[in-house]
Amino acid sequence: MINYIIVGLLIVNLILIIISLCKNINESNITERLGKLEVDIIKELSSFKSDLTKSMTDDFHKLNEQVEKRLIAINEKVNERLDDNFEKTNKTFMSVIERLSKIDEAQKKIENLSTDIVSLQSILTDKKSRGIFGEVNLKHILASVFGEKNDSIYQLQYTFSNKFIVDCVLFAPEPLGTIAIDSKFPLEHYQLMVDKKISALEREKYEKLFKIDVKKHIDAICTKYIIPGETSDQAIMFLPAEAIFAEINAYHPDIIEYAYKKRVWITSPTTLISTLTVIQMIIKNIEKDKYSSIIHQELNKLGLEFARYKERWDKLSRSIQAVNKDVENVSITTEKISKKFASINQVEVDVIETKNE
């Protein structure tokens, strides 16, 4: 851009020179002057051309060097970013592979769990097996809350005076008293009731049968395990399946009301653990209160003993003071006698000395 400005200025200067020359020349030497001017212009133009070519060549080389440096810097930056992106991509790829392996492992576990669930369902189709399952589940819950074989608080397979055997009896403190806990597992009609593959009419029929099953269990618990004068006026029905418990509480309030009238409380594993935990806290608080009363009684006894001790100490102190006074009197008498003996001895010495003189 600067070179073009210089060229323009040179051309303007040449034109001004030509104009000034034209004013000062006459017609006779105009041809000579023009020839010289032409020669001078050609020289100036050739010199300017060589300078311009050299300047443009230098500028081109400088521009080329700058472009090469810039390209090298861009290339290095691109390579650096490509390396970073490749490293990040590699990490992402490895993470994806690791997660895929974990998903594959989880899938295998799910398949094994599905097999176990199928086998568990096949086992629970038998009533006796369901009964054993409920009893074992109940035993584990009691052991987790109260500890293994804590007969002072609960006993398994307990026989009442009416010869009926309950799955568990809980020796709770008053006013709760002795509470029977029996495990029930109404599964057949429940599975048919929630089966979406059958018609709504059939599900309704199985729903009625399910309610009948549950109410029969409630009646059995109320009749067998609520004994006046022996147990509390309430009992607990334990459902080992949370789904059945949730179904009853969510969609069958009539069963809850029926159980309430019979004073049979329906529990699941979760709610039973909560109930037993509350009872455990009540037992601990009662034990603390009992020991507190014992401690209070013992402190009262200790207070009486300390009062006797103080009275006897006062008597002993008075006796010691009397003895101390007697000791002081004896000391005074002893001091007087000693002085007498000393004076007597002094008199005998004076008499002996006088006789000798």
Residue frames relative to the residue before (quaternion, step in Angstrom):
aa qw qx qy qz dx dy dz
M 1.0000 0.0000 0.0000 0.0000 0.00 0.00 0.00
I 0.6534 0.5079 -0.3005 0.4742 3.60 0.98 -0.87
N 0.6338 0.5435 -0.3276 0.4423 3.61 1.04 -0.83
Y 0.6510 0.5107 -0.3197 0.4618 3.59 1.00 -0.80
I 0.6262 0.5290 -0.3374 0.4629 3.58 1.05 -0.69
I 0.6414 0.5235 -0.3190 0.4612 3.58 1.03 -0.87
V 0.6341 0.5327 -0.3254 0.4564 3.59 0.98 -0.86
G 0.6547 0.5203 -0.3121 0.4508 3.56 0.96 -0.90
L 0.6617 0.5103 -0.3080 0.4549 3.54 0.97 -0.88
L 0.6375 0.5282 -0.3267 0.4559 3.59 1.00 -0.80
I 0.6538 0.5061 -0.3179 0.4640 3.55 0.96 -0.86
V 0.6424 0.5143 -0.3298 0.4627 3.60 0.97 -0.82
N 0.6478 0.5183 -0.3238 0.4549 3.59 0.98 -0.86
L 0.6395 0.5289 -0.3224 0.4554 3.58 1.00 -0.81
I 0.6500 0.5124 -0.3224 0.4594 3.52 0.97 -0.86
L 0.6516 0.5097 -0.3195 0.4620 3.60 0.97 -0.85
I 0.6302 0.5287 -0.3356 0.4591 3.58 1.02 -0.80
I 0.6491 0.5203 -0.3135 0.4579 3.55 0.95 -0.92
I 0.6581 0.5063 -0.3255 0.4524 3.58 0.94 -0.86
S 0.6731 0.4957 -0.3054 0.4559 3.58 0.92 -0.91
L 0.6413 0.5158 -0.3241 0.4666 3.57 1.05 -0.72
C 0.6416 0.5361 -0.3215 0.4445 3.52 1.01 -0.82
K 0.6395 0.5272 -0.3321 0.4504 3.58 1.04 -0.59
N 0.7491 0.4329 -0.2019 0.4590 3.53 1.03 -0.90
I 0.6733 0.4807 -0.3097 0.4687 3.59 1.12 -0.25
N 0.3484 -0.7079 0.5689 0.2323 3.49 -1.23 0.37
E 0.7218 -0.4665 0.2937 0.4184 3.47 -1.26 0.10
S 0.6174 0.5873 -0.3616 0.3783 3.60 1.11 -0.62
N 0.8009 0.2720 -0.1544 0.5107 3.57 0.86 -0.83
I 0.3429 0.7663 -0.4925 0.2294 3.62 1.16 0.26
T 0.6475 0.5208 -0.3307 0.4474 3.53 1.06 -0.80
E 0.6489 0.5080 -0.3175 0.4691 3.56 0.97 -0.84
R 0.6689 0.5052 -0.3042 0.4525 3.53 0.91 -0.92
L 0.6541 0.5115 -0.3151 0.4596 3.53 0.97 -0.80
G 0.6298 0.5313 -0.3395 0.4536 3.55 1.05 -0.72
K 0.6628 0.4879 -0.3111 0.4752 3.54 0.91 -0.87
L 0.6427 0.5291 -0.3256 0.4482 3.51 1.00 -0.90
E 0.6331 0.5314 -0.3327 0.4539 3.52 1.03 -0.81
V 0.6480 0.5125 -0.3176 0.4654 3.56 0.98 -0.85
D 0.6623 0.5077 -0.3094 0.4559 3.57 0.94 -0.92
I 0.6495 0.5192 -0.3192 0.4546 3.52 1.00 -0.87
I 0.6447 0.5181 -0.3265 0.4575 3.55 0.97 -0.86
K 0.6452 0.5145 -0.3275 0.4601 3.58 0.98 -0.83
E 0.6665 0.5008 -0.3099 0.4571 3.53 0.93 -0.98
L 0.6672 0.5066 -0.3085 0.4505 3.52 0.97 -0.86
S 0.6560 0.5002 -0.3231 0.4638 3.58 0.97 -0.80
S 0.6425 0.5105 -0.3220 0.4721 3.59 1.07 -0.79
F 0.6576 0.5086 -0.3038 0.4654 3.53 1.02 -0.91
K 0.6358 0.5408 -0.3244 0.4450 3.53 1.04 -0.84
S 0.6664 0.4954 -0.3080 0.4644 3.59 0.94 -0.90
D 0.6507 0.5061 -0.3160 0.4697 3.58 1.02 -0.86
L 0.6590 0.5130 -0.3099 0.4543 3.53 0.96 -0.92
T 0.6452 0.5196 -0.3221 0.4582 3.57 1.00 -0.86
K 0.6574 0.5057 -0.3117 0.4636 3.57 0.96 -0.88
S 0.6625 0.5077 -0.3081 0.4566 3.59 0.96 -0.91
M 0.6635 0.4971 -0.3084 0.4664 3.54 0.99 -0.87
T 0.6293 0.5325 -0.3352 0.4561 3.58 1.07 -0.73
D 0.6561 0.5019 -0.3119 0.4694 3.57 0.98 -0.88
D 0.6558 0.5065 -0.3162 0.4620 3.55 0.96 -0.90
F 0.6414 0.5291 -0.3277 0.4486 3.55 0.99 -0.79
H 0.6561 0.5035 -0.3156 0.4651 3.57 0.98 -0.86
K 0.6477 0.5100 -0.3206 0.4665 3.58 0.97 -0.85
L 0.6576 0.5062 -0.3086 0.4649 3.55 0.96 -0.92
N 0.6368 0.5330 -0.3203 0.4559 3.55 1.04 -0.84
E 0.6517 0.5104 -0.3131 0.4655 3.58 1.00 -0.87
Q 0.6536 0.5095 -0.3134 0.4637 3.58 0.97 -0.87
V 0.6477 0.5161 -0.3172 0.4620 3.57 1.00 -0.86
E 0.6535 0.5099 -0.3167 0.4611 3.57 0.98 -0.85
K 0.6479 0.5074 -0.3249 0.4661 3.61 0.97 -0.85
R 0.6620 0.5082 -0.3070 0.4574 3.54 0.96 -0.90
L 0.6503 0.5115 -0.3141 0.4657 3.58 1.01 -0.81
I 0.6311 0.5243 -0.3335 0.4643 3.57 1.05 -0.80
A 0.6603 0.5057 -0.3068 0.4627 3.59 0.97 -0.91
I 0.6481 0.5114 -0.3146 0.4684 3.56 1.00 -0.88
N 0.6414 0.5331 -0.3189 0.4503 3.55 1.00 -0.87
E 0.6568 0.5013 -0.3089 0.4710 3.57 0.96 -0.89
K 0.6528 0.5100 -0.3189 0.4605 3.59 0.97 -0.85
V 0.6521 0.5132 -0.3142 0.4611 3.56 0.97 -0.88
N 0.6525 0.5109 -0.3152 0.4625 3.58 0.97 -0.87
E 0.6407 0.5256 -0.3249 0.4558 3.57 1.02 -0.85
R 0.6851 0.4725 -0.2888 0.4733 3.58 0.90 -0.90
L 0.6226 0.5314 -0.3439 0.4601 3.55 1.05 -0.71
D 0.6405 0.5169 -0.3243 0.4662 3.58 1.03 -0.80
D 0.6535 0.5093 -0.3120 0.4651 3.57 0.98 -0.89
N 0.6736 0.4906 -0.2982 0.4655 3.56 0.91 -0.92
F 0.6344 0.5243 -0.3332 0.4599 3.56 1.03 -0.74
E 0.6479 0.5106 -0.3201 0.4659 3.57 1.01 -0.82
K 0.6583 0.4968 -0.3089 0.4737 3.58 0.95 -0.88
T 0.6478 0.5161 -0.3196 0.4603 3.56 0.98 -0.85
N 0.6396 0.5250 -0.3208 0.4609 3.55 1.03 -0.82
K 0.6487 0.5041 -0.3178 0.4733 3.59 0.98 -0.85
T 0.6502 0.5140 -0.3154 0.4622 3.57 0.94 -0.87
F 0.6494 0.5209 -0.3115 0.4582 3.54 0.98 -0.86
M 0.6623 0.4963 -0.3029 0.4725 3.58 0.97 -0.88
S 0.6329 0.5240 -0.3266 0.4672 3.57 1.06 -0.78
V 0.6409 0.5163 -0.3232 0.4671 3.57 1.01 -0.83
I 0.6455 0.5132 -0.3228 0.4645 3.57 0.97 -0.83
E 0.6494 0.5159 -0.3174 0.4598 3.59 0.98 -0.87
R 0.6754 0.4833 -0.2996 0.4695 3.57 0.93 -0.88
L 0.6238 0.5312 -0.3447 0.4581 3.56 1.03 -0.70
S 0.6364 0.5145 -0.3299 0.4706 3.57 1.06 -0.76
K 0.6486 0.5053 -0.3187 0.4716 3.59 1.03 -0.79
I 0.6341 0.5198 -0.3280 0.4692 3.56 1.04 -0.79
D 0.6424 0.5166 -0.3229 0.4650 3.56 1.00 -0.81
E 0.6486 0.5069 -0.3139 0.4730 3.57 1.02 -0.82
A 0.6553 0.5011 -0.3116 0.4716 3.58 0.99 -0.86
Q 0.6190 0.5462 -0.3427 0.4484 3.55 1.06 -0.73
K 0.6445 0.5098 -0.3206 0.4711 3.56 1.01 -0.80
K 0.6455 0.5117 -0.3246 0.4649 3.56 1.01 -0.81
I 0.6340 0.5236 -0.3310 0.4630 3.57 1.03 -0.80
E 0.6405 0.5171 -0.3280 0.4635 3.57 0.99 -0.80
N 0.6518 0.4966 -0.3147 0.4791 3.57 1.00 -0.83
L 0.6464 0.5160 -0.3191 0.4626 3.56 1.02 -0.84
S 0.6187 0.5320 -0.3453 0.4636 3.58 1.03 -0.74
T 0.6410 0.5138 -0.3238 0.4694 3.56 0.99 -0.81
D 0.6594 0.5050 -0.3083 0.4637 3.56 0.98 -0.88
I 0.6431 0.5228 -0.3262 0.4546 3.58 1.01 -0.80
V 0.6342 0.5207 -0.3285 0.4677 3.55 1.00 -0.82
S 0.6688 0.4820 -0.3053 0.4766 3.56 0.95 -0.87
L 0.6344 0.5202 -0.3342 0.4639 3.60 1.04 -0.70
Q 0.6413 0.5141 -0.3256 0.4674 3.57 0.99 -0.77
S 0.6459 0.5117 -0.3243 0.4646 3.56 1.01 -0.77
I 0.6398 0.5085 -0.3252 0.4758 3.58 1.12 -0.66
L 0.7232 0.4696 -0.2563 0.4368 3.57 0.89 -0.96
T 0.4881 0.6462 -0.4511 0.3751 3.59 1.20 0.02
D 0.6559 0.4720 -0.3094 0.5013 3.57 1.20 -0.40
K 0.5042 -0.6803 0.4418 0.2963 3.60 -0.85 0.98
K 0.6505 0.5180 -0.3239 0.4511 3.57 0.92 -0.82
S 0.6495 0.5083 -0.3167 0.4685 3.58 0.98 -0.84
R 0.6367 0.5141 -0.3291 0.4711 3.60 1.01 -0.77
G 0.6351 0.5317 -0.3295 0.4532 3.56 1.01 -0.77
I 0.6568 0.4968 -0.3051 0.4783 3.57 0.97 -0.86
F 0.6300 0.5410 -0.3282 0.4502 3.56 1.01 -0.84
G 0.6733 0.4937 -0.2938 0.4654 3.59 0.93 -0.89
E 0.6528 0.5139 -0.3155 0.4584 3.59 0.98 -0.83
V 0.6536 0.5052 -0.3140 0.4679 3.58 0.97 -0.85
N 0.6433 0.5209 -0.3165 0.4633 3.56 0.98 -0.86
L 0.6482 0.5165 -0.3050 0.4692 3.56 1.00 -0.88
K 0.6401 0.5321 -0.3198 0.4527 3.58 0.98 -0.85
H 0.6639 0.5037 -0.3087 0.4585 3.59 0.91 -0.86
I 0.6422 0.5175 -0.3291 0.4599 3.59 0.99 -0.78
L 0.6662 0.4968 -0.3051 0.4651 3.59 0.90 -0.92
A 0.6616 0.5041 -0.3095 0.4608 3.58 0.97 -0.86
S 0.6582 0.5131 -0.3179 0.4498 3.60 1.00 -0.74
V 0.7033 0.4436 -0.2675 0.4868 3.60 1.11 -0.63
F 0.8255 0.2382 -0.0891 0.5039 3.59 0.75 -1.09
G 0.5561 -0.5937 0.4110 0.4115 3.60 1.21 -0.27
E 0.6276 -0.5588 0.3974 0.3686 3.54 -1.28 0.41
K 0.8768 0.0002 -0.0143 0.4806 3.56 -1.12 0.90
N 0.2703 0.7380 -0.5568 0.2688 3.55 0.77 1.11
D 0.1260 -0.8626 0.4867 0.0559 3.56 0.45 1.28
S 0.5967 0.5764 -0.3757 0.4130 3.58 1.12 -0.40
I 0.7365 0.3681 -0.2162 0.5247 3.59 1.22 -0.43
Y 0.8074 -0.0445 0.0396 0.5870 3.63 0.95 -0.77
Q 0.0969 -0.7627 0.6357 0.0691 3.52 -1.33 0.47
L 0.3513 -0.7324 0.5496 0.1951 3.56 -1.05 0.83
Q 0.8388 0.1187 -0.1238 0.5167 3.56 -1.22 0.70
Y 0.1827 0.8132 -0.5178 0.1928 3.53 0.82 1.12
T 0.2720 -0.7653 0.5674 0.1358 3.58 -0.98 0.91
F 0.2809 -0.7623 0.5635 0.1498 3.56 -0.80 1.07
S 0.7041 -0.4652 0.3317 0.4217 3.53 -1.33 0.11
N 0.6641 0.4892 -0.3065 0.4752 3.61 1.19 -0.45
K 0.5462 -0.6678 0.3443 0.3703 3.59 1.38 0.34
F 0.5218 0.6055 -0.4386 0.4107 3.60 1.20 0.14
I 0.2782 -0.7618 0.5701 0.1312 3.56 -1.04 0.90
V 0.1874 -0.7800 0.5921 0.0770 3.54 -0.77 1.10
D 0.6137 -0.5715 0.3945 0.3756 3.58 -1.14 0.60
C 0.7929 -0.1005 0.0842 0.5951 3.58 1.00 -0.79
V 0.1296 -0.7507 0.6400 0.0999 3.54 -1.20 0.62
L 0.2202 -0.7817 0.5775 0.0836 3.52 -0.96 0.97
F 0.2387 -0.7731 0.5750 0.1211 3.57 -0.70 1.11
A 0.0016 0.8257 -0.5605 0.0629 3.55 0.25 1.33
P 0.5638 -0.5962 0.4391 0.3657 3.61 -1.16 0.47
E 0.6076 -0.5252 0.4392 0.4026 3.53 -1.30 0.32
P 0.5642 -0.1226 -0.8124 -0.0820 1.56 -2.17 1.24
L 0.4397 0.7009 -0.4692 0.3087 3.62 1.21 0.11
G 0.1704 -0.8170 0.5297 0.1513 3.58 0.76 -1.02
T 0.7451 -0.3618 0.3051 0.4700 3.54 -1.26 -0.55
I 0.0595 -0.8147 0.5763 -0.0253 3.57 -0.62 1.19
A 0.3050 -0.7461 0.5684 0.1649 3.56 -0.91 1.00
I 0.1009 -0.7659 0.6332 0.0475 3.57 -1.08 0.85
D 0.0011 0.8141 -0.5788 0.0473 3.57 -0.58 1.16
S 0.3525 -0.7525 0.5277 0.1762 3.56 -0.93 0.98
K 0.0078 0.7802 -0.6243 0.0391 3.57 -0.93 1.01
F 0.0864 -0.8099 0.5802 -0.0004 3.57 -1.05 0.83
P 0.0156 -0.8213 0.5699 -0.0219 3.65 0.27 1.23
L 0.0277 0.8745 -0.4798 0.0653 3.60 0.14 1.27
E 0.6471 0.5801 -0.3575 0.3420 3.62 0.81 -0.98
H 0.7485 0.3944 -0.2290 0.4814 3.57 0.64 -1.11
Y 0.5772 0.5662 -0.3843 0.4456 3.59 1.16 -0.46
Q 0.6602 0.5069 -0.3136 0.4570 3.61 0.89 -0.89
L 0.6751 0.4733 -0.2955 0.4826 3.58 0.99 -0.79
M 0.6241 0.5601 -0.3366 0.4284 3.57 1.08 -0.71
V 0.7623 0.3538 -0.1928 0.5065 3.62 0.99 -0.78
D 0.4654 0.6793 -0.4433 0.3542 3.59 1.28 0.13
K 0.2931 -0.7947 0.5119 0.1432 3.59 -0.50 1.21
K 0.5632 0.6249 -0.3858 0.3788 3.57 1.22 -0.23
I 0.6860 0.4364 -0.2844 0.5080 3.59 1.16 -0.47
S 0.6556 -0.5417 0.3614 0.3822 3.54 -1.25 0.33
A 0.6424 -0.5366 0.3865 0.3874 3.54 -1.28 0.42
L 0.6201 0.5497 -0.3419 0.4431 3.58 1.09 -0.71
E 0.6642 0.4853 -0.3032 0.4811 3.57 0.97 -0.81
R 0.6362 0.5214 -0.3331 0.4609 3.60 1.00 -0.75
E 0.6271 0.5271 -0.3347 0.4657 3.55 1.07 -0.70
K 0.6331 0.5224 -0.3289 0.4670 3.59 1.03 -0.79
Y 0.6941 0.4627 -0.2817 0.4741 3.58 0.90 -0.89
E 0.5728 0.5717 -0.3796 0.4483 3.59 1.16 -0.47
K 0.6495 0.5008 -0.3144 0.4780 3.58 0.98 -0.83
L 0.6546 0.4994 -0.3148 0.4723 3.58 1.00 -0.81
F 0.6182 0.5388 -0.3441 0.4573 3.58 1.05 -0.71
K 0.6489 0.5080 -0.3156 0.4704 3.59 0.93 -0.84
I 0.6339 0.5240 -0.3317 0.4621 3.57 1.00 -0.80
D 0.6366 0.5351 -0.3264 0.4492 3.57 0.98 -0.87
V 0.6847 0.4864 -0.2928 0.4571 3.57 0.83 -1.00
K 0.6706 0.4935 -0.3076 0.4606 3.59 0.90 -0.85
K 0.5986 0.5428 -0.3603 0.4660 3.61 1.10 -0.59
H 0.6465 0.5084 -0.3151 0.4736 3.57 0.97 -0.81
I 0.6411 0.5199 -0.3239 0.4623 3.58 0.99 -0.82
D 0.6530 0.5104 -0.3099 0.4658 3.58 0.95 -0.89
A 0.6529 0.5201 -0.3208 0.4475 3.59 0.93 -0.87
I 0.6655 0.4930 -0.3083 0.4679 3.59 0.92 -0.86
C 0.6551 0.5159 -0.3132 0.4546 3.57 0.94 -0.88
T 0.6990 0.4781 -0.2743 0.4556 3.60 0.94 -0.90
K 0.7620 0.4165 -0.2126 0.4479 3.59 0.83 -0.96
Y 0.8402 0.2952 -0.0892 0.4461 3.56 0.81 -1.00
I 0.6211 0.4298 -0.3744 0.5379 3.60 1.24 0.32
I 0.0552 0.8184 -0.5583 0.1242 3.54 -0.11 1.35
P 0.4100 -0.7225 0.4947 0.2554 3.62 -0.58 1.08
G 0.8145 0.2372 -0.2023 0.4894 3.54 -0.94 0.93
E 0.7376 0.3694 -0.2259 0.5181 3.60 1.23 -0.26
T 0.7936 0.1454 -0.0686 0.5868 3.55 0.98 -0.84
S 0.6448 -0.4616 0.4163 0.4448 3.50 -1.33 -0.08
D 0.5566 -0.6092 0.4440 0.3493 3.57 -1.26 0.26
Q 0.7068 0.3645 -0.2585 0.5485 3.58 1.21 0.48
A 0.1223 -0.7777 0.6140 0.0567 3.56 -1.25 0.48
I 0.3671 -0.7247 0.5476 0.2003 3.55 -1.32 0.33
M 0.1741 -0.7446 0.6355 0.1069 3.55 -1.03 0.91
F 0.1952 -0.8063 0.5541 0.0682 3.56 -0.62 1.18
L 0.1401 -0.7681 0.6224 0.0557 3.57 -0.80 1.13
P 0.3519 -0.7758 0.4779 0.2143 3.66 -0.43 1.12
A 0.7018 0.4446 -0.2577 0.4935 3.61 1.21 -0.42
E 0.4102 -0.7181 0.5101 0.2365 3.57 -0.72 1.08
A 0.6165 0.5748 -0.3493 0.4092 3.59 1.04 -0.77
I 0.6610 0.4908 -0.3112 0.4747 3.60 0.95 -0.85
F 0.6365 0.5252 -0.3238 0.4629 3.58 0.98 -0.84
A 0.6670 0.4936 -0.2991 0.4712 3.59 0.95 -0.90
E 0.6187 0.5469 -0.3350 0.4537 3.58 1.02 -0.78
I 0.6770 0.4893 -0.2983 0.4619 3.59 0.87 -0.94
N 0.7126 0.4619 -0.2730 0.4521 3.59 0.82 -0.94
A 0.7028 0.4772 -0.2746 0.4505 3.58 1.06 -0.69
Y 0.8449 0.2115 -0.0495 0.4889 3.58 0.84 -0.98
H 0.7585 0.3350 -0.1967 0.5232 3.62 1.19 -0.13
P 0.0291 -0.8310 0.5554 -0.0026 3.63 0.42 1.13
D 0.5668 0.5972 -0.3927 0.4098 3.60 1.15 -0.45
I 0.6287 0.5138 -0.3421 0.4730 3.61 1.07 -0.66
I 0.6336 0.5246 -0.3279 0.4646 3.59 0.99 -0.82
E 0.6631 0.4964 -0.3012 0.4724 3.57 0.94 -0.86
Y 0.6398 0.5233 -0.3224 0.4614 3.59 1.01 -0.83
A 0.6587 0.4958 -0.3020 0.4787 3.59 0.98 -0.86
Y 0.6275 0.5391 -0.3413 0.4464 3.59 1.03 -0.74
K 0.6506 0.5081 -0.3152 0.4682 3.58 0.99 -0.81
K 0.7007 0.4366 -0.2609 0.5004 3.58 1.06 -0.71
R 0.3694 -0.7505 0.4615 0.2955 3.61 1.34 -0.12
V 0.4570 0.6075 -0.4807 0.4370 3.51 1.01 1.04
W 0.1977 -0.8042 0.5533 0.0900 3.57 -0.56 1.19
I 0.2956 -0.7609 0.5582 0.1482 3.57 -0.77 1.14
T 0.0044 -0.8076 0.5883 -0.0395 3.58 -0.81 1.03
S 0.2944 -0.6950 0.6241 0.2020 3.52 -1.36 0.40
P 0.7191 -0.4002 0.2913 0.4878 3.65 -1.17 -0.01
T 0.6780 0.4943 -0.3021 0.4524 3.59 0.92 -0.86
T 0.7159 0.4416 -0.2673 0.4702 3.59 0.78 -1.00
L 0.6117 0.5382 -0.3625 0.4524 3.61 1.08 -0.59
I 0.6265 0.5223 -0.3391 0.4687 3.59 0.98 -0.79
S 0.6504 0.5064 -0.3192 0.4676 3.60 0.95 -0.83
T 0.6578 0.5115 -0.3108 0.4573 3.59 0.92 -0.89
L 0.6875 0.4771 -0.2862 0.4668 3.57 0.87 -0.94
T 0.6156 0.5410 -0.3484 0.4550 3.59 1.07 -0.66
V 0.6378 0.5096 -0.3250 0.4774 3.58 1.01 -0.80
I 0.6496 0.5073 -0.3179 0.4686 3.60 0.96 -0.88
Q 0.6252 0.5365 -0.3375 0.4554 3.59 1.02 -0.78
M 0.6545 0.4996 -0.3166 0.4710 3.59 0.95 -0.82
I 0.6283 0.5241 -0.3377 0.4652 3.60 1.03 -0.76
I 0.6468 0.5169 -0.3199 0.4606 3.60 0.95 -0.88
K 0.6591 0.5069 -0.3124 0.4593 3.58 0.92 -0.87
N 0.6624 0.4996 -0.3118 0.4631 3.59 0.95 -0.84
I 0.6379 0.5126 -0.3323 0.4689 3.58 1.03 -0.76
E 0.6388 0.5160 -0.3260 0.4685 3.57 1.00 -0.82
K 0.6416 0.5151 -0.3269 0.4649 3.57 0.99 -0.80
D 0.6548 0.5037 -0.3140 0.4679 3.59 0.98 -0.88
K 0.6366 0.5258 -0.3326 0.4557 3.58 1.01 -0.82
Y 0.6865 0.4621 -0.2868 0.4826 3.56 0.88 -0.89
S 0.6017 0.5525 -0.3619 0.4492 3.58 1.12 -0.59
S 0.6546 0.4933 -0.3165 0.4775 3.58 0.97 -0.82
I 0.6315 0.5208 -0.3370 0.4651 3.60 1.00 -0.76
I 0.6496 0.5099 -0.3139 0.4684 3.56 0.95 -0.88
H 0.6376 0.5285 -0.3268 0.4553 3.57 1.01 -0.82
Q 0.6482 0.5108 -0.3139 0.4695 3.58 0.98 -0.86
E 0.6715 0.4949 -0.3034 0.4606 3.56 0.90 -0.88
L 0.6270 0.5261 -0.3366 0.4657 3.57 1.08 -0.68
N 0.6262 0.5246 -0.3371 0.4680 3.58 1.07 -0.75
K 0.6468 0.5064 -0.3156 0.4749 3.57 1.00 -0.85
L 0.6482 0.5162 -0.3130 0.4641 3.56 0.97 -0.84
G 0.6201 0.5438 -0.3358 0.4550 3.59 1.11 -0.70
L 0.6468 0.5060 -0.3186 0.4734 3.57 1.00 -0.82
E 0.6528 0.5103 -0.3151 0.4628 3.56 0.95 -0.86
F 0.6545 0.5057 -0.3222 0.4605 3.57 1.00 -0.78
A 0.6103 0.5410 -0.3514 0.4598 3.59 1.09 -0.67
R 0.6410 0.5042 -0.3200 0.4821 3.58 1.01 -0.85
Y 0.6355 0.5385 -0.3254 0.4475 3.54 0.97 -0.86
K 0.6589 0.5092 -0.3115 0.4576 3.59 0.94 -0.90
E 0.6457 0.5225 -0.3290 0.4492 3.58 0.97 -0.85
R 0.6823 0.4781 -0.2869 0.4727 3.56 0.92 -0.92
W 0.6302 0.5285 -0.3384 0.4572 3.58 1.05 -0.68
D 0.6236 0.5322 -0.3389 0.4616 3.57 1.06 -0.75
K 0.6405 0.5129 -0.3236 0.4711 3.57 1.00 -0.85
L 0.6663 0.4982 -0.3017 0.4657 3.56 0.89 -0.92
S 0.6344 0.5323 -0.3322 0.4516 3.56 1.01 -0.79
R 0.6513 0.5024 -0.3194 0.4706 3.57 0.99 -0.85
S 0.6395 0.5187 -0.3280 0.4631 3.59 1.01 -0.81
I 0.6496 0.5173 -0.3136 0.4606 3.55 1.00 -0.85
Q 0.6402 0.5197 -0.3284 0.4607 3.55 1.02 -0.79
A 0.6462 0.5129 -0.3215 0.4647 3.60 1.01 -0.85
V 0.6496 0.5038 -0.3128 0.4759 3.57 0.95 -0.88
N 0.6376 0.5333 -0.3240 0.4518 3.55 0.99 -0.82
K 0.6488 0.5050 -0.3188 0.4717 3.56 1.03 -0.81
D 0.6369 0.5163 -0.3252 0.4712 3.58 1.01 -0.82
V 0.6311 0.5308 -0.3289 0.4602 3.56 1.02 -0.83
E 0.6441 0.5144 -0.3257 0.4631 3.58 0.97 -0.80
N 0.6491 0.5099 -0.3186 0.4661 3.59 0.99 -0.87
V 0.6464 0.5065 -0.3195 0.4727 3.57 0.97 -0.88
S 0.6324 0.5303 -0.3334 0.4558 3.57 1.00 -0.74
I 0.6419 0.5167 -0.3271 0.4627 3.57 0.97 -0.81
T 0.6589 0.5028 -0.3064 0.4682 3.56 0.93 -0.95
T 0.6391 0.5299 -0.3189 0.4572 3.55 0.97 -0.86
E 0.6432 0.5240 -0.3151 0.4609 3.55 1.02 -0.84
K 0.6505 0.5125 -0.3161 0.4629 3.58 0.99 -0.83
I 0.6548 0.5076 -0.3116 0.4653 3.57 0.92 -0.93
S 0.6376 0.5311 -0.3277 0.4516 3.57 0.96 -0.83
K 0.6498 0.5094 -0.3171 0.4666 3.55 0.99 -0.83
K 0.6251 0.5382 -0.3374 0.4537 3.57 1.04 -0.79
F 0.6533 0.5028 -0.3088 0.4744 3.55 0.91 -0.95
A 0.6505 0.5187 -0.3251 0.4496 3.58 0.94 -0.77
S 0.6718 0.4871 -0.3057 0.4668 3.59 0.94 -0.82
I 0.6262 0.5311 -0.3376 0.4603 3.55 1.02 -0.78
N 0.6525 0.5106 -0.3113 0.4654 3.54 0.90 -0.89
Q 0.6502 0.5174 -0.3158 0.4581 3.57 0.99 -0.78
V 0.6332 0.5251 -0.3311 0.4622 3.61 1.02 -0.75
E 0.6501 0.5173 -0.3174 0.4572 3.60 0.88 -0.87
V 0.6456 0.5153 -0.3246 0.4607 3.56 0.96 -0.76
D 0.6507 0.5173 -0.3183 0.4557 3.62 0.99 -0.82
V 0.6489 0.5238 -0.3189 0.4504 3.56 1.00 -0.89
I 0.6530 0.5151 -0.3119 0.4593 3.59 0.90 -0.90
E 0.6570 0.5051 -0.3155 0.4622 3.55 0.90 -0.82
T 0.6467 0.5187 -0.3277 0.4532 3.65 0.96 -0.75
K 0.6459 0.5089 -0.3206 0.4702 3.60 0.92 -0.84
N 0.6486 0.5227 -0.3270 0.4462 3.60 0.85 -0.80
E 0.6507 0.5073 -0.3362 0.4541 3.59 0.97 -0.63
